[in-house]
Amino acid sequence: MVRESQKEKMKKMTEWQETPLVSIIVPVYQVEAYISECVESLLAQTYKNLEILLVDDGSTDGSGEICDEYAVKDDRVRVIHQRNQGPSVARNSGLDHMKGEYVAFVDSDDAVLPDFIESLYELLEKHHADIAACAYEECGADCFSYIKREASCIENGGSERRIKEECAVQNVQKEMHDNDKEIFMTSEQMLQQWHGKYKKWETVVWNKLYRKSIFDKGGEAVVRFPDGRKLEDVLISHLLVANAKQIVLTMHKLYLYHIRPNSRASQSRMTGLMRENLRAQRERMAFFKERRYWRAYLNLLWGYVLHLGWFGWKRVSSVNSSKKSG
């Protein structure tokens, strides 16, 4: 392999430093088995001018130490250690410390394709949008085998990473980028059809790139994640869209959403999550009802009824299983 000269490296560094800084906020808690794959996928981004904020939310399994190791290897990585307060507070800590003009959120047990940031940034600039969102791939360990196989060797103490087998990467991307369609709309149009055709793009916060102004204006925090609440994505996603002017969606699957094996919750915890889910849905429905987005409200109402039925069935099934085992 032909090594880059110092002059070439300096030229590349100058080029990417001339692009806007993008902050990526990763809340980290008890993910020792997954955090390396997540961070490696971020360091392998084709968009290089990054600030990767790893917010260690009081992990006790070694996740925090792994984050510190990456901060030593690559100066784009910054680590915030705090006591355990939940993902909302962790994300808010990242927002309060970020320096970028743009921000993305990635969960610490997920990963992204190499052009995740570059593709979404180009969409924002192309359409003068405030939020760009991509499709995502649900996967297990097989998705991460791709990241492990293709992401790069470390050069110069980890300051720059490359993709070794570009052809293999392109082949995977061709399979995953199954539709080049882009959908551009105003914030008002997005809210009017909420929970309709594009609901897989809407509710989650981690498949998007945002302008910082969505969260902060004039040096003041405008929108933050709800402290102490679960289902924070359900509670905040529509507020972020309401705070934007233009939205753009791509059908490209740039985000790898990890379905963990053996992640079943206890009965009491599952009941609590069901109640919290329904509470969050009611609060979201109230937002759309108040603003008279009736189509979206009816979409959400129908979803709420379906969830009521499904949760009821789950509870009955669980009680019957307990009786049989008893």
matplotlib code that plots the C-alpha trace (Angstrom):
import matplotlib.pyplot as plt

x = [0.0, 1.3, 1.5, 0.3, 2.9, 2.7, 1.9, -1.1, -2.4, -2.1, -4.0, -6.8, -7.0, -7.2, -10.0, -12.2, -11.5, -13.1, -16.4, -18.9, -18.3, -20.9, -21.5, -22.6, -24.0, -23.9, -25.5, -23.6, -24.8, -23.8, -22.9, -19.4, -20.2, -21.4, -19.8, -16.6, -18.5, -20.6, -17.6, -15.6, -18.5, -18.5, -14.7, -15.0, -17.3, -16.5, -17.4, -14.3, -15.0, -16.7, -17.1, -18.1, -19.5, -19.7, -21.8, -21.1, -24.3, -22.8, -21.8, -20.3, -19.4, -16.3, -18.1, -16.8, -13.2, -13.6, -14.9, -11.8, -9.5, -11.1, -10.6, -6.9, -6.7, -8.7, -9.0, -12.4, -13.8, -14.8, -16.1, -18.5, -18.8, -21.9, -24.0, -26.8, -29.7, -31.1, -30.7, -32.7, -30.3, -27.3, -28.4, -29.1, -25.6, -24.3, -26.4, -25.1, -21.5, -21.5, -19.6, -20.9, -23.3, -25.1, -26.0, -26.9, -27.8, -26.6, -27.5, -24.5, -25.5, -26.2, -23.9, -24.0, -22.8, -19.7, -21.7, -24.4, -23.3, -22.0, -25.3, -27.5, -25.4, -25.5, -29.3, -29.6, -27.5, -29.1, -32.7, -31.8, -33.6, -33.3, -33.7, -32.6, -33.7, -32.7, -34.2, -32.7, -32.0, -33.1, -30.4, -28.7, -25.0, -24.9, -25.0, -22.1, -20.1, -20.2, -18.8, -16.1, -15.1, -14.9, -13.8, -10.3, -6.9, -5.6, -2.9, -0.9, -2.3, -5.8, -6.1, -7.3, -9.1, -9.8, -12.1, -9.9, -12.1, -14.0, -15.5, -17.0, -18.4, -19.9, -21.6, -23.2, -24.3, -25.9, -27.9, -29.0, -29.5, -32.4, -34.1, -32.6, -35.9, -35.8, -38.9, -38.8, -41.6, -42.3, -42.6, -46.3, -46.8, -44.9, -47.0, -50.2, -49.6, -47.8, -47.9, -48.9, -46.8, -43.5, -43.9, -40.7, -38.7, -40.6, -40.6, -37.0, -34.3, -31.3, -31.8, -31.5, -29.1, -30.3, -29.2, -28.2, -30.8, -33.5, -32.3, -30.7, -31.5, -29.6, -27.5, -30.6, -32.0, -35.2, -35.9, -34.5, -35.3, -37.8, -35.9, -36.9, -39.2, -39.0, -40.1, -38.4, -38.4, -42.2, -42.3, -39.9, -39.8, -42.8, -41.6, -38.3, -40.2, -42.4, -39.3, -38.0, -39.0, -38.0, -37.6, -36.0, -36.2, -34.1, -35.0, -31.3, -30.8, -27.8, -28.5, -28.1, -30.6, -29.5, -32.1, -30.5, -31.0, -32.5, -33.7, -37.0, -38.1, -39.6, -43.4, -43.4, -41.0, -43.0, -46.2, -44.5, -43.2, -46.7, -48.2, -45.4, -45.9, -49.7, -49.0, -46.5, -48.9, -51.7, -49.5, -48.4, -52.1, -52.9, -50.3, -51.8, -55.4, -54.6, -53.1, -56.0, -53.9, -56.9, -55.5, -52.4, -54.6, -56.8, -53.6, -52.3, -55.7, -55.9, -52.4, -53.3, -56.3, -54.2, -51.6, -54.3, -55.4, -51.9, -50.9, -54.1, -53.4, -49.8, -51.0, -53.6, -51.0, -48.5, -51.0, -52.1, -48.4, -47.8, -50.8, -49.6, -46.0, -47.4]
y = [0.0, 3.4, 5.7, 9.3, 12.0, 14.4, 17.2, 15.2, 14.6, 18.2, 19.2, 16.7, 18.0, 21.6, 20.7, 19.0, 21.8, 24.2, 22.3, 23.1, 21.2, 18.4, 17.2, 13.6, 13.0, 9.4, 8.6, 5.7, 3.3, -0.3, -1.1, -2.5, -5.1, -2.6, 0.8, 0.0, -0.9, 2.3, 4.6, 2.8, 3.5, 7.2, 7.5, 5.9, 8.7, 10.2, 13.6, 14.2, 17.5, 15.9, 16.3, 13.0, 13.5, 10.3, 11.0, 8.2, 8.1, 6.5, 3.1, 0.5, -2.2, -0.6, 1.4, 4.7, 3.4, 2.4, 5.9, 7.4, 5.2, 6.5, 10.1, 9.4, 7.8, 10.5, 14.2, 14.4, 12.4, 14.1, 12.2, 13.5, 11.5, 12.0, 10.1, 7.9, 10.1, 8.5, 9.1, 12.4, 14.1, 12.5, 13.9, 17.3, 17.3, 16.7, 19.6, 21.9, 21.1, 20.8, 23.2, 22.1, 24.0, 20.7, 17.8, 14.2, 11.6, 7.9, 5.3, 3.5, 0.0, 1.1, 2.0, 4.0, 3.6, 5.6, 8.3, 8.8, 12.4, 13.4, 12.3, 14.1, 17.2, 17.4, 17.0, 19.9, 22.1, 21.1, 21.8, 24.6, 22.4, 22.3, 18.6, 15.7, 12.2, 8.8, 5.3, 2.7, -1.0, -3.2, -5.8, -8.1, -9.1, -9.5, -5.7, -5.2, -7.9, -5.5, -2.6, -4.9, -6.3, -3.0, -0.4, 0.6, 0.3, 3.0, 5.3, 7.8, 7.0, 6.8, 10.3, 9.1, 6.0, 4.5, 2.0, -0.9, -2.5, 0.3, -2.0, -4.2, -1.1, 0.1, -3.2, -3.2, 0.4, -0.5, -3.2, -0.9, 2.2, 0.6, 3.9, 7.2, 9.1, 12.3, 13.9, 17.6, 19.3, 22.1, 21.6, 22.3, 19.6, 17.1, 17.8, 17.6, 14.0, 12.9, 9.1, 8.5, 7.4, 8.6, 7.6, 5.4, 8.6, 10.8, 9.6, 8.5, 11.2, 9.1, 8.9, 12.6, 15.5, 18.8, 22.4, 23.6, 26.3, 23.7, 23.3, 26.7, 30.2, 33.3, 31.3, 30.1, 26.5, 26.3, 22.5, 19.9, 16.2, 15.7, 14.9, 11.7, 10.4, 7.3, 7.3, 10.6, 10.3, 10.2, 13.3, 15.5, 14.6, 16.6, 19.6, 19.5, 19.4, 22.3, 24.3, 23.7, 25.3, 22.7, 18.9, 16.5, 12.7, 10.1, 6.5, 5.5, 3.2, 4.9, 3.9, 0.4, -0.1, -3.0, -5.4, -6.9, -10.7, -11.7, -8.2, -9.3, -7.1, -8.3, -8.3, -5.3, -3.3, -4.2, -2.9, 0.3, 0.8, 0.2, 2.8, 5.3, 4.6, 5.3, 8.4, 9.7, 9.0, 11.0, 14.0, 13.9, 13.6, 16.7, 18.7, 17.8, 18.3, 21.7, 22.8, 21.3, 18.9, 16.6, 14.1, 13.6, 13.4, 10.7, 8.7, 8.9, 8.1, 4.9, 4.0, 4.6, 2.2, -0.5, -0.1, -0.4, -3.6, -5.0, -4.1, -5.7, -8.9, -9.0, -8.6, -11.4, -13.7, -13.0, -13.7, -17.0, -18.0, -17.3, -19.4, -22.3, -22.1, -21.8]
z = [0.0, -0.9, 2.1, 1.9, 2.1, 5.0, 2.5, 1.2, 4.7, 5.6, 2.4, 3.3, 6.8, 5.6, 3.2, 5.8, 8.4, 5.9, 6.0, 8.8, 12.1, 12.7, 16.3, 16.8, 20.3, 21.6, 25.0, 26.5, 29.2, 29.8, 26.2, 26.6, 23.9, 21.3, 21.9, 19.9, 16.8, 17.1, 17.5, 14.7, 12.3, 13.3, 12.9, 9.4, 8.2, 4.8, 6.2, 8.4, 10.3, 13.2, 16.9, 18.5, 22.0, 23.9, 27.0, 29.6, 31.7, 34.7, 33.1, 35.4, 32.8, 31.2, 28.6, 30.0, 29.9, 26.2, 25.4, 27.1, 25.0, 21.8, 23.0, 23.3, 19.8, 17.9, 19.0, 17.3, 20.2, 23.5, 26.5, 29.1, 32.3, 34.5, 37.0, 35.6, 34.7, 31.6, 27.8, 27.7, 30.2, 28.4, 25.1, 26.7, 28.1, 24.6, 23.3, 26.0, 25.2, 21.4, 19.2, 15.8, 13.4, 12.9, 15.2, 14.9, 17.5, 17.3, 19.9, 21.4, 20.4, 16.7, 13.8, 10.6, 7.1, 6.1, 4.2, 6.9, 7.7, 4.3, 2.6, 5.1, 5.1, 1.2, 1.4, 3.9, 1.7, -1.6, -0.3, 2.2, 4.8, 8.6, 9.1, 6.8, 7.6, 6.2, 6.2, 8.5, 8.5, 11.4, 12.0, 14.4, 14.6, 10.8, 10.3, 12.6, 10.8, 7.8, 9.9, 11.3, 7.9, 6.1, 8.5, 8.4, 9.7, 12.0, 10.8, 12.8, 16.2, 15.0, 13.6, 10.2, 9.1, 5.7, 4.2, 3.0, 0.5, -1.3, -3.8, -1.1, 0.6, -2.6, -3.1, 0.3, -0.2, -3.5, -1.8, 1.0, -1.1, -2.9, -3.7, -4.6, -4.1, -2.1, -0.6, 0.3, 2.3, 4.6, 8.3, 8.0, 5.4, 7.5, 10.6, 8.6, 7.5, 10.7, 11.5, 7.9, 4.9, 6.4, 10.0, 10.0, 9.3, 11.8, 15.4, 16.0, 16.5, 15.5, 11.8, 11.2, 10.8, 12.3, 12.1, 15.6, 15.4, 15.8, 19.4, 20.2, 19.1, 20.1, 22.6, 24.4, 24.6, 22.6, 22.6, 25.0, 25.7, 28.5, 31.7, 33.5, 30.8, 28.7, 25.0, 24.6, 20.8, 20.8, 23.0, 21.1, 17.4, 16.3, 18.4, 16.5, 13.1, 14.3, 15.1, 11.5, 8.2, 5.6, 5.9, 3.4, 3.5, 1.6, 1.0, 1.5, 4.5, 6.1, 9.8, 11.2, 14.1, 16.2, 17.5, 20.6, 21.3, 24.6, 25.4, 27.0, 29.9, 33.2, 33.5, 35.9, 33.7, 30.6, 32.2, 33.2, 29.6, 28.2, 30.5, 29.6, 25.9, 26.1, 28.2, 25.6, 22.8, 24.5, 25.0, 21.4, 20.3, 22.3, 20.4, 17.0, 18.3, 19.7, 16.3, 14.4, 12.3, 12.1, 9.6, 11.8, 14.9, 13.4, 12.3, 15.9, 17.4, 15.3, 16.3, 20.0, 19.7, 18.1, 20.9, 23.5, 22.0, 21.6, 25.1, 26.5, 24.6, 25.9, 29.5, 29.1, 27.4, 30.2, 33.0, 31.3, 30.9, 34.6, 35.6, 33.5, 34.8, 38.4]

ax = plt.figure().add_subplot(projection="3d")
ax.plot(x, y, z, "-o")
ax.set_aspect("equal")
plt.show()
